[in-house]
């Protein structure tokens, strides 16, 4: 697929760019400019539209991340020869084409690690661009950190911990769907009620424009690609933009360590078939690229790199209200009609990996309620279709394997989703790691805890379906 970053129609732009823009039938033109845009890139501060300026490098990085995000949704993986890996040829006018060309290999490798796709770039000189937005609101000064804020439990806990330590942070969220955006606002309001002006919420909206004035209408498939492997690049680009605009030196990406390492639950989920949103290998490549380019030289930190979600919530029942308002599902808007049937909010499918991790964590606090989920794998697994059963069954098998292997085999499992140096623990995590055991022990803690919850809290039909019925009798013996 050929993808073009639209920067105008000036005569000084190269022939290849002008030809690709003119022939919309053979290329995807992504236009985020104010005139005739087909993709909106808007930003709000505490619900009010805000304007700010970035340097040319940062603006180019944000626009390229947006282009990659949009192209990813349009180019369906099922059309690829191997039903997964795609190729994108990107025509990208930028402010400093020679600089981008020197670092193209690192950019392409980072995208390959994240998505499994191949990217090739054609760089050229672009004209000057307007700042994002035209509004009176300005970003506040005096904030030392930026924290990604998805509306989930992990990002809420990350923000809460940072604020409790006395940090002043800007929460950066993306209005990705109708469930996550309200959750971000509700959780930010809760934090502001407790910590006053020590935090503000900056929400971005990157989406297809719905105005009839689009210069290059995008040909969206009826069902856009939903694997979203490159989504984290966009989120981090938006965070970098805010950090650079405010002078913040640290970007926090709070993600429980089990999701960050995200070991493949089955052989069929190796490589990019399992997401690498916050994997140390991806973060290494991204941070090195940003630093060498001169885009962002500050720190990227995950305070929960050594903890599972269950570890994170222990002894935090006082945060029950915001926990229950958070959204953890990978498909939060899909089953909202279930809530109408029950007369309550249902923001979670209940059968994806993030939902299962969430339920196991809330069980730790006595806050789990099956009615908050469209489907309950702990109660009704045998009645669900095969697709809905996959993740729960895979997690049970994986937890059994983790509980049975040797310590050395367990450390090797830590690297099964991609190798990374031990120094990544100190660079991106909360403290140095002397060995991979710190992650192996996290795997084992979670696995044993999860199996105990399956054995004691799942229904008899579920235990039988996953081969744990005899284990239940041993527990009660």
C-alpha distance (Angstrom), angle and dihedral (degrees) to the residues before:
residue distance angle dihedral
X1 . . .
X2 3.81 . .
X3 3.81 113.7 .
X4 3.80 126.0 -172.9
X5 3.78 130.2 -161.0
X6 3.78 104.7 -140.9
X7 3.81 114.9 -138.4
X8 3.80 101.2 158.8
X9 3.79 139.3 -76.9
X10 3.79 102.7 -80.8
X11 3.80 117.9 153.6
X12 3.77 91.0 -127.1
X13 3.79 92.2 67.6
X14 3.82 115.5 102.7
X15 3.79 123.3 -92.9
X16 3.83 94.4 -115.2
X17 3.79 91.0 55.7
X18 3.81 93.7 47.5
X19 3.81 91.5 47.0
X20 3.83 92.6 50.8
X21 3.81 91.4 48.3
X22 3.80 91.2 48.8
X23 3.82 93.2 50.0
X24 3.78 103.5 58.2
X25 3.81 91.9 166.0
X26 3.82 92.4 70.6
X27 3.78 101.9 35.8
X28 3.79 141.2 42.4
X29 3.80 111.0 -124.7
X30 3.81 114.2 -158.6
X31 3.80 111.4 -159.2
X32 3.82 118.7 -175.4
X33 3.80 95.7 162.3
X34 3.79 119.6 117.5
X35 3.81 94.4 -109.9
X36 3.81 116.1 72.0
X37 3.79 94.5 -19.7
X38 3.79 120.0 176.0
X39 3.81 93.6 -166.2
X40 3.78 123.5 49.9
X41 3.80 119.8 -143.1
X42 3.79 105.6 -176.7
X43 3.78 130.8 160.2
X44 3.81 133.1 -161.0
X45 3.78 133.3 -168.6
X46 3.82 111.1 -146.6
X47 3.80 89.3 -23.8
X48 3.83 97.3 -45.6
X49 3.80 124.4 106.8
X50 3.80 111.3 -105.5
X51 3.78 135.8 -164.4
X52 3.78 127.0 -151.0
X53 3.76 137.7 154.7
X54 3.79 128.4 -127.5
X55 3.76 129.0 -165.1
X56 3.80 116.1 -99.3
X57 3.81 95.8 -98.9
X58 3.80 93.5 52.5
X59 3.80 92.5 46.2
X60 3.80 90.4 51.2
X61 3.81 91.0 49.3
X62 3.81 92.6 51.0
X63 3.82 92.1 47.6
X64 3.82 92.2 48.3
X65 3.81 91.5 48.8
X66 3.81 88.3 50.3
X67 3.80 91.2 49.3
X68 3.81 91.6 50.0
X69 3.82 90.5 48.1
X70 3.82 93.4 51.8
X71 3.82 94.9 42.2
X72 3.81 89.8 50.4
X73 3.81 90.8 58.8
X74 3.80 94.7 46.4
X75 3.81 99.2 47.2
X76 3.81 105.4 68.1
X77 3.81 116.5 -144.6
X78 3.80 92.0 -142.6
X79 3.81 87.9 69.2
X80 3.81 92.2 59.2
X81 3.81 118.9 100.9
X82 3.80 91.2 -114.2
X83 3.82 92.1 33.7
X84 3.80 89.6 -114.8
X85 3.82 122.1 46.9
X86 3.79 117.9 71.0
X87 3.80 135.1 -177.2
X88 3.79 123.9 -130.7
X89 3.81 123.3 -168.4
X90 3.78 105.6 -161.6
X91 3.80 124.5 -162.4
X92 3.80 103.2 -159.3
X93 3.79 123.9 178.7
X94 3.82 106.2 -161.6
X95 3.78 137.6 170.5
X96 3.84 94.9 -109.4
X97 3.84 107.7 28.2
X98 3.83 95.2 170.6
X99 3.81 91.3 54.9
X100 3.81 92.6 49.7
X101 3.80 90.9 46.5
X102 3.83 91.1 54.3
X103 3.81 90.6 54.8
X104 3.79 98.7 36.9
X105 3.81 93.8 107.0
X106 3.81 91.4 56.1
X107 3.81 91.3 47.0
X108 3.81 92.6 49.7
X109 3.82 92.1 46.9
X110 3.80 91.8 50.1
X111 3.81 90.5 50.9
X112 3.81 90.8 46.9
X113 3.81 90.6 52.6
X114 3.78 90.9 49.3
X115 3.80 101.0 41.5
X116 3.80 110.7 11.8
X117 3.82 88.9 -123.5
X118 3.80 132.1 123.2
X119 3.80 119.9 -120.7
X120 3.80 128.2 -169.8
X121 3.81 122.0 -177.8
X122 3.78 136.7 -155.0
X123 3.80 110.2 -160.6
X124 3.79 127.5 -158.4
X125 3.81 139.2 158.8
X126 3.80 117.3 -81.4
X127 3.81 130.5 -159.7
X128 3.80 123.0 -112.9
X129 3.82 115.0 -74.4
X130 3.79 132.5 -147.9
X131 3.80 119.3 -106.6
X132 3.79 118.8 -96.7
X133 3.78 108.7 -85.8
X134 3.80 132.1 -8.8
X135 3.78 105.6 -120.2
X136 3.77 140.4 125.6
X137 3.81 97.3 -124.4
X138 3.81 113.2 98.0
X139 3.78 131.8 -164.7
X140 3.82 112.4 -98.3
X141 3.80 123.9 -111.8
X142 3.78 128.7 -132.4
X143 3.80 99.8 54.2
X144 3.78 116.1 129.7
X145 3.81 100.2 -170.7
X146 3.79 143.3 39.5
X147 3.81 118.7 -149.2
X148 3.80 124.1 -165.1
X149 3.78 106.3 -125.0
X150 3.79 116.0 -166.3
X151 3.79 99.0 165.4
X152 3.80 90.6 -107.2
X153 3.80 130.4 120.9
X154 3.81 94.7 -103.7
X155 3.80 96.8 53.9
X156 3.81 91.0 43.0
X157 3.81 91.1 52.0
X158 3.80 90.2 46.4
X159 3.80 91.8 53.0
X160 3.82 91.8 44.1
X161 3.81 91.6 51.6
X162 3.81 93.4 47.7
X163 3.79 92.8 48.3
X164 3.82 91.0 46.8
X165 3.82 87.2 56.0
X166 3.80 89.8 56.6
X167 3.79 98.6 -103.3
X168 3.80 122.6 145.9
X169 3.78 108.8 -136.5
X170 3.76 142.2 -179.1
X171 3.80 111.4 -141.2
X172 3.80 111.3 -142.3
X173 3.79 117.7 -159.6
X174 3.77 135.9 170.2
X175 3.80 119.7 -139.0
X176 3.77 92.1 -133.9
X177 3.80 98.4 154.7
X178 3.79 143.9 -4.8
X179 3.81 93.4 -90.1
X180 3.81 103.4 44.1
X181 3.82 98.0 49.1
X182 3.85 95.7 56.5
X183 3.81 89.7 44.2
X184 3.81 90.3 54.8
X185 3.79 90.9 51.5
X186 3.80 93.9 46.2
X187 3.81 93.8 48.7
X188 3.81 92.6 44.2
X189 3.81 89.4 51.6
X190 3.82 89.6 51.9
X191 3.82 91.0 50.6
X192 3.81 92.2 46.8
X193 3.79 89.3 51.2
X194 3.79 89.6 57.3
X195 3.81 102.2 33.4
X196 3.84 100.0 28.2
X197 3.80 114.3 -155.9
X198 3.82 94.6 -6.1
X199 3.80 88.4 101.5
X200 3.79 140.2 32.7
X201 3.78 130.3 -172.4
X202 3.81 118.6 -123.4
X203 3.80 110.7 -170.4
X204 3.78 124.0 -168.5
X205 3.76 126.3 -162.1
X206 3.79 116.9 -158.2
X207 3.78 109.1 173.9
X208 3.78 145.6 128.1
X209 3.80 111.5 -70.6
X210 3.78 114.4 -117.2
X211 3.80 98.3 -161.9
X212 3.82 121.6 115.5
X213 3.82 90.1 -131.5
X214 3.80 95.1 77.7
X215 3.79 111.3 139.6
X216 3.82 92.9 -157.2
X217 3.82 112.1 24.7
X218 3.80 110.4 -149.2
X219 3.79 116.9 -125.4
X220 3.78 99.6 -133.1
X221 3.81 118.1 -171.3
X222 3.79 117.1 -121.2
X223 3.81 88.2 -110.1
X224 3.84 110.3 29.6
X225 3.80 118.8 -144.8
X226 3.80 105.0 -82.6
X227 3.81 103.8 -171.9
X228 3.83 88.8 93.3
X229 3.80 96.5 -168.9
X230 3.83 92.7 157.6
X231 3.79 96.0 47.9
X232 3.81 93.0 99.9
X233 3.82 90.4 58.1
X234 3.80 88.9 59.9
X235 3.82 92.8 46.0
X236 3.81 92.1 50.7
X237 3.81 92.2 44.5
X238 3.81 89.1 55.2
X239 3.81 89.7 48.8
X240 3.81 91.0 49.4
X241 3.80 89.3 51.1
X242 3.81 91.8 54.4
X243 3.81 92.9 42.9
X244 3.79 92.5 52.2
X245 3.81 92.7 45.3
X246 3.82 92.2 52.9
X247 3.80 102.0 32.0
X248 3.82 94.4 -114.6
X249 3.80 111.2 161.3
X250 3.81 101.2 -161.4
X251 3.80 132.0 54.8
X252 3.79 115.6 -163.6
X253 3.79 120.5 -154.9
X254 3.83 103.0 -174.2
X255 3.80 107.3 -158.8
X256 3.77 127.2 149.4
X257 3.78 111.3 -106.8
X258 3.77 94.6 -119.5
X259 3.81 91.4 60.1
X260 3.82 92.0 39.5
X261 3.81 93.1 55.1
X262 3.83 88.9 31.8
X263 3.80 98.5 -175.7
X264 3.82 112.8 -150.7
X265 3.79 107.0 -98.2
X266 3.82 90.4 -154.2
X267 3.80 137.5 14.0
X268 3.81 88.5 -105.8
X269 3.83 89.2 64.2
X270 3.79 99.4 58.1
X271 3.79 122.1 133.0
X272 3.77 118.7 -3.2
X273 3.81 90.5 -11.3
X274 3.81 80.7 88.9
X275 3.78 117.2 50.8
X276 3.82 121.0 -103.2
X277 3.80 96.3 -165.1
X278 3.82 95.3 143.5
X279 3.81 101.8 6.7
X280 3.83 113.4 146.5
X281 3.81 91.6 -126.1
X282 3.80 92.0 56.0
X283 3.80 92.3 43.5
X284 3.83 90.0 51.0
X285 3.79 91.9 53.8
X286 3.80 93.4 43.0
X287 3.82 95.2 47.1
X288 3.81 92.1 46.7
X289 3.80 90.6 49.8
X290 3.81 94.0 48.3
X291 3.80 92.2 47.4
X292 3.81 96.4 46.4
X293 3.80 90.6 47.5
X294 3.81 91.7 49.4
X295 3.81 91.9 -122.9
X296 3.82 97.7 119.5
X297 3.79 127.5 -5.4
X298 3.79 98.7 173.0
X299 3.79 127.5 101.4
X300 3.79 129.1 -74.6
X301 3.80 109.1 -157.1
X302 3.80 137.2 -177.8
X303 3.82 108.6 -164.8
X304 3.82 91.5 -167.9
X305 3.79 99.7 50.5
X306 3.82 91.5 122.1
X307 3.82 98.4 41.5
X308 3.79 135.9 77.8
X309 3.80 119.1 -139.4
X310 3.82 88.4 -102.3
X311 3.83 89.9 54.3
X312 3.80 90.1 49.5
X313 3.81 97.6 55.1
X314 3.81 99.6 44.5
X315 3.81 112.2 124.3
X316 3.80 91.5 5.4
X317 3.80 101.1 106.2
X318 3.81 88.2 128.0
X319 3.82 85.9 74.9
X320 3.81 92.1 58.1
X321 3.82 95.4 119.4
X322 3.82 97.2 55.3
X323 3.81 90.9 38.5
X324 3.79 90.6 58.2
X325 3.83 91.8 45.6
X326 3.81 92.4 53.4
X327 3.81 122.9 97.1
X328 3.80 119.9 -135.5
X329 3.81 103.7 162.3
X330 3.80 123.9 117.1
X331 3.83 89.0 -141.1
X332 3.83 104.3 30.0
X333 3.78 99.0 161.0
X334 3.79 98.4 46.7
X335 3.79 99.7 87.0
X336 3.80 104.1 30.1
X337 3.82 89.3 126.9
X338 3.80 88.1 68.1
X339 3.78 87.3 67.1
X340 3.79 91.8 55.5
X341 3.80 89.7 53.7
X342 3.81 91.6 51.9
X343 3.79 98.0 37.3
X344 3.81 92.6 -121.6
X345 3.78 139.7 85.9
X346 3.80 114.4 -80.3
X347 3.78 108.6 -174.9
X348 3.80 99.4 156.9
X349 3.79 133.9 69.6
X350 3.80 91.3 -149.2
X351 3.80 97.8 -145.1
X352 3.83 106.3 69.9
X353 3.82 120.7 94.7
X354 3.85 94.8 -104.6
X355 3.82 90.6 51.3
X356 3.80 91.9 50.5
X357 3.82 91.6 48.4
X358 3.81 88.2 49.4
X359 3.80 94.1 50.9
X360 3.81 92.6 48.1
X361 3.82 89.5 51.5
X362 3.81 94.8 47.3
X363 3.82 90.3 47.6
X364 3.81 85.5 62.2
X365 3.81 88.4 63.2
X366 3.80 97.8 37.1
X367 3.82 89.7 -112.9
X368 3.79 100.4 114.4
X369 3.81 117.0 118.7
X370 3.81 120.9 176.8
X371 3.81 89.8 -151.7
X372 3.81 89.5 69.8
X373 3.82 89.0 68.1
X374 3.77 130.6 67.6
X375 3.81 89.9 -132.4
X376 3.79 131.5 15.7
X377 3.80 115.7 -139.5
X378 3.81 89.5 -177.9
X379 3.81 92.1 58.4
X380 3.80 110.6 21.2
X381 3.82 107.8 24.8
X382 3.85 97.1 132.0
X383 3.81 91.5 54.9
X384 3.83 93.7 54.1
X385 3.79 123.1 90.7
X386 3.80 120.5 -99.3
X387 3.81 94.4 -98.3
X388 3.79 92.6 53.5
X389 3.80 91.7 50.5
X390 3.81 96.5 50.6
X391 3.82 101.8 86.1
X392 3.80 96.5 43.8
X393 3.80 92.3 48.6
X394 3.81 90.7 45.8
X395 3.80 91.9 50.6
X396 3.81 91.8 50.5
X397 3.82 91.6 50.4
X398 3.80 91.7 45.2
X399 3.82 92.6 48.7
X400 3.82 89.9 50.1
X401 3.79 90.3 51.0
X402 3.81 92.7 48.1
X403 3.80 90.1 50.9
X404 3.81 92.3 51.9
X405 3.84 106.3 42.9
X406 3.79 127.8 90.6
X407 3.83 120.9 -98.3
X408 3.82 90.3 -105.8
X409 3.80 92.2 50.6
X410 3.77 89.0 49.0
X411 3.81 91.6 54.1
X412 3.80 89.2 50.5
X413 3.80 88.8 53.6
X414 3.80 87.9 59.6
X415 3.80 88.3 64.5
X416 3.80 96.7 40.8
X417 3.81 92.6 99.4
X418 3.81 93.4 50.4
X419 3.79 134.3 -39.9
X420 3.78 121.0 -101.7
X421 3.82 133.3 173.0
X422 3.79 121.2 -100.2
X423 3.81 87.6 -119.4
X424 3.82 87.1 72.9
X425 3.80 87.4 74.9
X426 3.79 92.1 64.2
X427 3.80 95.4 33.8
X428 3.80 96.3 52.7
X429 3.80 104.9 11.0
X430 3.80 134.5 65.8
X431 3.83 97.7 -95.4
X432 3.82 142.1 0.6
X433 3.80 117.8 -72.9
X434 3.80 115.8 -139.1
X435 3.80 91.6 -166.0
X436 3.78 141.5 -7.7
X437 3.80 86.9 -95.4
X438 3.81 90.8 93.9
X439 3.81 88.8 67.2
X440 3.81 94.0 37.4
X441 3.80 90.6 55.4
X442 3.81 90.0 50.0
X443 3.81 89.5 53.4
X444 3.80 90.8 50.4
X445 3.82 94.9 46.5
X446 3.78 91.4 51.8
X447 3.81 95.1 43.0
X448 3.80 94.7 52.2
X449 3.79 92.1 44.5
X450 3.81 92.8 48.1
X451 3.80 93.9 49.2
X452 3.79 90.5 48.7
X453 3.81 89.4 53.4
X454 3.79 91.5 48.3
X455 3.81 89.9 49.7
X456 3.81 95.3 47.4
X457 3.81 106.6 27.9
X458 3.81 106.8 30.2
X459 3.80 118.8 91.3
X460 3.84 119.4 -99.6
X461 3.82 90.9 -109.0
X462 3.81 91.2 54.0
X463 3.80 93.2 47.5
X464 3.78 89.6 50.4
X465 3.81 92.4 47.5
X466 3.82 92.4 55.0
X467 3.81 96.0 39.6
X468 3.81 96.9 -106.8
X469 3.85 99.5 113.2
X470 3.83 94.7 103.7
X471 3.79 90.3 46.7
X472 3.81 88.4 60.2
X473 3.77 91.6 56.7
X474 3.82 90.7 50.1
X475 3.80 90.1 51.7
X476 3.80 90.9 53.4
X477 3.79 94.7 43.3
